[in-house]
């Protein structure tokens, strides 16, 4: 019984770890795509803006910023 409980806890931890890793990877990719979109459209992106982008932890917010980046006329119009 104790072994089964330990195995169950390990499996649960493994699943949670995989889920967190997937989320982290998705956020990293979304941030990268946003950076690439801004660089492609405007050239070099200021370090302060990159820091702000890297601090976003909400996938919906990153999607919104990506859409905004596609429509921006000036990089200065990018708001967080």
C-alpha positions in Angstrom: 0.0 0.0 0.0 2.8 2.4 0.9 4.5 1.8 -2.4 1.3 2.4 -4.3 0.8 5.7 -2.5 4.4 6.7 -3.3 3.9 5.7 -7.0 0.7 7.7 -7.1 2.4 10.8 -5.6 5.3 10.4 -8.1 3.0 10.1 -11.0 1.0 13.2 -9.9 4.3 15.2 -9.5 5.4 14.0 -12.9 2.2 15.2 -14.6 2.3 18.6 -12.8 6.0 19.0 -13.8 5.1 18.2 -17.5 2.2 20.6 -17.4 4.4 23.4 -16.0 7.1 22.7 -18.5 4.6 22.9 -21.4 3.2 26.2 -20.1 6.7 27.6 -19.7 7.6 26.5 -23.2 4.5 28.0 -24.7 5.1 31.3 -23.0 8.7 31.4 -24.2 7.7 30.7 -27.8 4.9 33.4 -27.7 7.4 35.9 -26.3 9.9 35.0 -29.0 7.3 35.3 -31.8 6.3 38.7 -30.4 9.9 39.9 -30.4 10.4 38.6 -34.0 7.3 40.4 -35.2 8.4 43.7 -33.6 12.0 43.3 -35.0 10.7 42.4 -38.4 8.5 45.5 -38.5 10.6 48.1 -36.7 14.1 46.8 -36.4 15.9 46.7 -33.1 13.6 46.5 -30.1 14.6 48.5 -27.0 15.9 46.4 -24.1 13.2 47.9 -21.8 10.5 46.7 -24.1 12.1 43.2 -24.3 12.2 43.2 -20.5 8.5 44.0 -20.4 7.7 41.3 -22.9 9.7 38.8 -20.9 7.8 39.6 -17.8 4.4 38.8 -19.3 3.1 35.5 -17.9 -0.4 35.5 -19.3 -0.8 33.7 -22.7 -3.9 35.7 -23.6 -2.0 39.0 -23.0 0.9 37.8 -25.2 -1.7 36.9 -28.0 -3.2 40.4 -27.6 0.3 42.0 -27.8 1.1 40.0 -30.9 -2.0 41.1 -32.7 -1.3 44.7 -31.6 2.3 44.4 -32.9 0.9 43.4 -36.4 -1.2 46.6 -36.5 1.2 49.1 -35.0 2.3 52.1 -37.0 5.1 53.0 -34.6 6.9 50.9 -32.0 6.3 53.7 -29.5 2.6 52.9 -29.7 3.1 49.5 -28.1 1.5 49.5 -24.6 1.5 46.9 -21.9 
